[in-house]
């Protein structure tokens, strides 16, 4: 019985084809190397652009390309709650290092609108703030409006005309307080709001809830200026404060918790910028003890 023998033609053809293929690849390599040398492009280059040819796109002259900007959540936009609050407050920080009173008060109106739905403690604080905003607006738009364009102008005018109270003195009629004293009271309340929003935005999971954090913020910013009975009432009111999740939903609806936290942190940062500048200007003029 004979043994079958497989045809040898395909294997023979494969052996014969190897040299031409290697020769062709060698020619291709040499051609590419020759073109690369003529154009000034090395073989190891990551992206080679021959001389006289413009790149397809250049984002910047040096440094890494900028990452595409993420779309802001609606709450930071023109119609969003936080956006409507942040824009006038930012606008109050004028290039001269002063604080413009009209945009400052517009920012406060938006802040009051944001705080009012957050519970009884904020409703009370919002009413107090609204009263002071209204009183200072009467000066900003009154007969001496030219002297109430900014914090610096207001303080200089009231000092020059004897309108400033003695440090620690309580006016018989709060409605007739100087603009500087009214601004100081708003300034302290702004610090409380800023601390509260920042702590809610950055609080860790499992840590103190929003009520406890905003109560601590009250103790740091406003408590030292209030009598004992008011402090106790405030701490009790914080027990009914909405939880962090609810506050984030009110601040930035329709977003994830992470997005709402980031948006609230940005808003708190804007309030802190305004607070810091106002604090410096009031301190330079020895106005922090007016109330």
C-alpha positions in Angstrom: 0.0 0.0 0.0 1.5 3.3 -1.1 1.9 6.4 1.1 0.2 9.5 -0.2 2.5 12.4 -1.0 1.2 16.0 -0.6 1.8 18.4 -3.4 5.0 20.5 -2.9 4.0 23.4 -5.2 2.5 25.8 -2.7 5.4 25.4 -0.3 7.9 25.8 -3.1 6.0 29.0 -4.3 6.1 30.5 -0.8 9.9 30.0 -0.5 10.4 31.6 -3.9 8.2 34.6 -3.0 10.1 35.6 0.2 13.1 37.3 -1.5 10.9 39.6 -3.7 8.8 40.6 -0.8 11.8 41.5 1.4 13.3 43.4 -1.6 10.1 45.4 -2.0 9.9 46.2 1.7 13.6 47.3 1.5 12.8 49.6 -1.4 9.8 51.1 0.4 11.9 51.7 3.5 14.7 53.4 1.6 12.2 55.6 -0.3 10.5 56.7 2.9 13.9 57.5 4.5 14.9 59.5 1.5 11.7 61.5 1.6 12.1 62.1 5.3 15.6 63.4 5.0 14.7 65.8 2.2 11.7 67.2 4.1 13.7 67.5 7.4 11.5 64.9 9.2 13.2 62.2 11.3 11.8 58.7 11.3 11.2 58.9 15.1 9.1 62.0 14.9 5.7 61.8 16.5 4.1 64.3 14.1 6.0 65.6 11.1 5.1 68.7 9.1 7.4 69.4 6.1 8.8 72.8 5.7 6.5 75.3 4.1 3.4 73.3 5.2 1.2 74.8 7.8 -0.1 72.5 10.6 -3.7 71.4 10.3 -4.6 73.2 13.6 -2.7 75.0 16.3 -4.5 75.6 19.6 -1.8 77.5 21.3 1.8 78.4 20.8 3.2 76.6 23.9 2.1 74.4 26.7 -0.4 71.5 26.6 -3.7 72.0 24.7 -6.5 73.3 26.9 -9.2 70.8 27.8 -12.6 71.5 26.4 -14.8 73.5 28.8 -17.5 71.6 30.6 -21.0 72.9 30.2 -22.2 74.8 33.2 -25.3 73.5 35.0 -28.4 75.7 34.5 -28.3 77.0 38.1 -25.1 78.9 37.2 -26.6 80.4 34.0 -28.4 83.7 33.5 -31.7 82.3 34.7 -30.4 80.0 37.4 -30.7 80.9 41.1 -27.0 80.8 41.8 -26.1 82.6 38.6 -28.5 85.5 39.4 -26.9 85.8 42.8 -23.2 85.6 41.7 -23.3 88.0 38.8 -24.2 91.2 40.7 -21.9 90.3 43.6 -19.0 89.8 41.1 -19.9 93.1 39.5 -19.6 94.9 42.8 -15.9 94.2 42.9 -14.8 97.1 40.7 -11.3 97.4 39.3 -10.4 100.2 41.7 -10.5 97.8 44.6 -13.7 99.3 45.9 -17.2 97.7 46.4 -20.0 99.1 44.2 -23.1 99.5 46.4 -25.8 99.1 43.7 -24.6 95.7 42.4 -23.8 94.6 46.0 -27.4 95.2 47.0 -28.7 93.6 43.9 -26.7 90.5 44.8 -28.2 90.6 48.3 -31.7 90.7 46.9 -30.9 87.5 44.9 -29.3 85.9 48.0 -32.5 86.7 50.0 -34.6 85.1 47.3 -32.4 82.0 47.5 -32.4 81.8 51.3 -36.1 82.4 52.0 -37.4 78.9 51.1 -34.8 77.1 53.3 -36.7 77.2 56.5 -37.8 79.4 59.4 -34.3 80.4 60.5 -33.4 81.6 57.0 -36.8 83.3 56.6 -36.1 85.3 59.7 -32.6 86.2 58.6 -33.9 87.0 55.1 -36.5 89.5 56.5 -33.8 91.2 58.5 -31.5 91.4 55.5 -34.2 92.6 53.3 -35.0 95.5 55.7 -31.3 96.5 55.7 -31.0 96.2 51.9 -34.1 98.4 51.5 -32.7 101.0 53.9 -29.4 101.2 52.2 -31.0 101.3 48.7 -32.9 104.4 49.9 -29.6 106.1 50.3 -28.1 104.8 47.1 -31.1 106.2 45.1 -31.8 109.2 47.4 -30.9 112.8 47.2 -27.3 112.2 48.1 -26.9 109.3 45.7 -23.7 110.6 44.3 -22.0 109.9 47.7 -23.3 106.3 47.8 -21.9 104.9 44.6 -19.4 102.7 46.5 -18.3 101.7 50.0 -15.3 104.1 50.0 -17.3 107.1 48.8 -20.1 106.4 51.4 -17.7 106.0 54.3 -15.8 109.2 53.4 -19.1 111.2 53.0 -20.6 110.0 56.2 -17.4 110.7 58.2 -17.1 114.1 56.7 -20.7 115.1 57.5 -20.9 113.5 60.9 -23.4 110.8 60.0 -21.3 108.0 61.5 -22.4 106.6 64.9 -20.0 106.2 67.8 -18.5 102.7 67.9 -21.0 100.4 69.7 -23.7 103.0 69.9 -27.2 101.7 69.0 -29.3 104.3 67.1 -32.7 105.1 68.6 -34.3 104.6 65.2 -32.6 101.7 63.3 -34.1 103.0 60.1 -32.0 106.1 60.4 -28.7 104.2 60.9 -25.8 105.4 58.8 -25.2 103.6 55.5 -21.9 102.4 56.8 -23.5 100.7 59.9 -26.2 99.1 57.8 -23.6 97.8 55.4 -21.6 96.3 58.4 -24.7 94.4 59.5 -25.2 93.0 56.0 -21.5 92.2 55.8 -21.7 90.0 58.9 -24.7 88.2 57.5 -22.9 87.7 54.2 -20.2 85.9 56.1 -22.7 83.6 57.7 -24.3 82.8 54.4 -20.9 82.2 52.8 -19.7 79.8 55.5 -23.0 77.9 55.5 -23.0 77.4 51.7 -19.3 76.4 51.7 -19.7 73.8 54.4 -22.8 72.3 52.8 -21.0 72.1 49.5 -17.8 70.5 50.9 -19.1 68.4 53.8 -18.0 64.8 53.8 -20.4 61.9 53.7 -21.3 60.7 57.1 -20.2 64.0 58.7 -22.4 66.7 60.2 -25.5 67.5 58.3 -26.4 70.9 56.8 -28.2 72.1 59.9 -25.3 71.5 62.2 -22.8 73.0 59.7 -24.9 76.2 59.2 -25.4 76.4 63.0 -21.7 76.3 63.5 -21.3 79.0 60.8 -23.8 81.1 62.7 -21.8 80.7 65.9 -18.7 81.9 64.1 -20.1 84.8 62.1 -23.2 86.2 63.8 -23.5 84.6 67.3 -20.8 86.8 68.9 -22.9 89.9 68.0 -26.2 88.6 69.3 -27.6 88.4 72.9 -27.8 85.0 74.5 -31.6 84.5 74.0 -31.3 85.2 70.2 -28.4 82.7 70.0 -30.4 80.0 71.7 -33.4 80.6 69.5 -31.2 80.4 66.4 -29.7 77.1 67.4 -33.2 75.6 68.0 -34.3 76.9 64.6 -31.4 75.0 62.9 -32.9 71.7 64.1 -35.6 72.2 61.4 -33.0 73.0 58.7 -33.4 71.0 55.5 -30.9 68.2 54.9 -27.9 68.6 52.6 -29.6 66.8 49.7 -32.6 69.0 49.9 -30.5 72.2 50.0 -28.5 71.0 47.0 -31.7 70.3 45.1 -33.0 73.8 45.8 -29.6 75.4 44.9 -29.1 73.5 41.6 -32.1 71.5 40.5 -31.8 68.9 37.8 -28.2 68.0 38.4 -26.2 65.3 40.1 -25.1 65.8 43.7 -21.5 66.3 42.6 -22.5 69.0 40.1 -24.7 70.7 42.7 -21.9 70.7 45.2 -19.4 72.2 42.7 -21.9 74.9 41.8 -22.6 75.7 45.4 -18.9 75.9 46.2 -18.4 78.4 43.3 -21.2 80.5 44.7 -19.7 80.4 48.1 -16.3 81.4 46.6 -17.9 84.5 45.1 -19.4 85.5 48.4 -16.1 85.0 50.1 -14.3 87.3 47.5 -16.9 90.0 48.2 -16.6 89.5 52.0 -12.8 89.7 52.0 -12.7 92.9 50.1 -15.4 94.5 52.2 -13.7 93.4 55.4 -10.5 95.0 54.3 -12.1 98.3 53.4 -14.1 98.5 56.6 -11.0 97.6 58.7 -8.9 100.3 57.0 -11.5 102.9 58.0 -12.0 101.6 61.6 -15.7 100.8 60.8 -15.9 97.2 62.1 -16.9 98.4 65.6 -19.9 100.5 64.5 -22.3 97.7 65.6 
